[in-house]
Amino acid sequence: MSITHQPNVVALRAVIQGFLQERLHGKLEKLSADDPRRAELQAQFIAATWLEDAARRVVQIQAVTHSLKPLHPDAKGSSLYRAPGQLAASKQVGTHSLGSSFSADVVGNAAALDVYKFLKLSHEGHSLLELATQGDADFAAALSADDVLAKKWMTSFAGLAEARGTVSSHSHAKQIYWLVGNDAHDDGAYHLLAPLYPTSLVHRVYQQLQDDRFGEEAKAARLARKAQTHHARPVREYPQLAIQKLGGTKPQNISQLNSERRGDNYLLASVPPVWKSETVRPLLRVSSLFDMVGRRRAVAQQARALRLFLQGNPPQNAPTRRQVREWVQSLIDELVQFQAELLTLAPGWSQADDCLLSAAQRTWLDPDGQASAAIDPDDATDAVAADFARWVNAQLKDPLPVGDPEFLLWRKLARLQFSAFEREAA
């Protein structure tokens, strides 16, 4: 046995004795002064007797950070203990985010949870479980003067954080087939994932939300907000919060931390955002409608896809021509959608002094506001089709050698689609 420090040994023995006396007192309180079971209980809580029994029962429980039971109470597979420092770093919030300060959970026989409560006791910032896993000489001496017996108990207690048996899943556990190859029809192109419940992370979230909702400082901050005065602590709200109850009337059957939360597990709202359409505004202070259309994400993506496709020097055949036509028609669809949005505005917006569009584009986008316009609507449509063709060529000409043949094709496709839209609208 390594060299011990007697003051530490004495302090650790006091921690152990204090725990045993507190538990004994709690049980004796329930018995009358002449109850014969008092002597039996006092014998059970002699340090050597209780520690021997605890070292035997510790195999009935397991310290975990990721648990299977919350997924299904009848699942019999493995739970795992992975300290945050053992996990890969990630930008997403996860167990790895907890750092060195985290609460391990315990699963297994609820009748043996008193052993975990014992190992959670701390001395100088270290839990008894940590001291056991480190083989601390002072803790061993505090457990027993018999070196062999102390080592045996230490080994048993240290095993609390080790997986029991072979790692396995269960038919009640959740499983996800995750495609890692390129062929979704190939059964070998998948990994089978078996997610576990991140119980240590869930507990930290619960503690944070409890503090934000019911903590004294949080209450003071809300009162300050109501009085419109300053408070150093921000007010945090969690709208549409849900509570998932695990374990029913016996939350301890799920895990120790679940029991401490009385079975409550917070679920943050995970709902799709409410769609809010952008306000349609008159097209002012721009010289061409394509200055605005080209900024749309879908338009920019499709124009880029078309350019990259043609840069790849595809074969000059029917499939290539069909692919190019589909992309250009998608761009025309976006242009027609843009026109439809502008048509919802009150007529006459294009008569504003700061509308710099050409007469053709003003007539095409604001036909009812151009009663005295000098340009015929059909001529305006032809002119916008030509503007579109020039714009497409401008997206492709660097570095592609596009010219009149492409211009004529784009203009023809635009004119046909404009006409189809006009017939549909009529």
Secondary structure, DSSP 8 states (H G I E B T S, - for coil): -----HHHHHHHHHHHHHHHHHHHHHHHTTS-TT-THHHHHHHHTSHHHHHHHHHHHGGGEEEESBBSGGG-TT--S--B---GGGS---SS-SGGGGTT----EEEE-GGGHHHHHHHT-EETTEEHHHHHHTT-HHHHHHH-S-HHHHHHHHHHHHGGGS--SS----TTS--EEEE-SS-TT-GGGEEEE---B-HHHHHHHHHHHHHHHH-HHHHHHHHHHHTT---SS-----TT-EEEE-STT-GGGT-HHHHHTTTEEEE-----------------S-S-THHHHTTSHHHHHHHHHHHHHHHT---SSHHHHHHHHHHHHHHHHHHHHHHHHHTTS-TTGGGSTT----HHHHHHH-GGG-TT-SS-HHHHHHHHHHHHHHHHHHHHTTTS---HHHHHHHHHHHHHHHHHHHHHH-
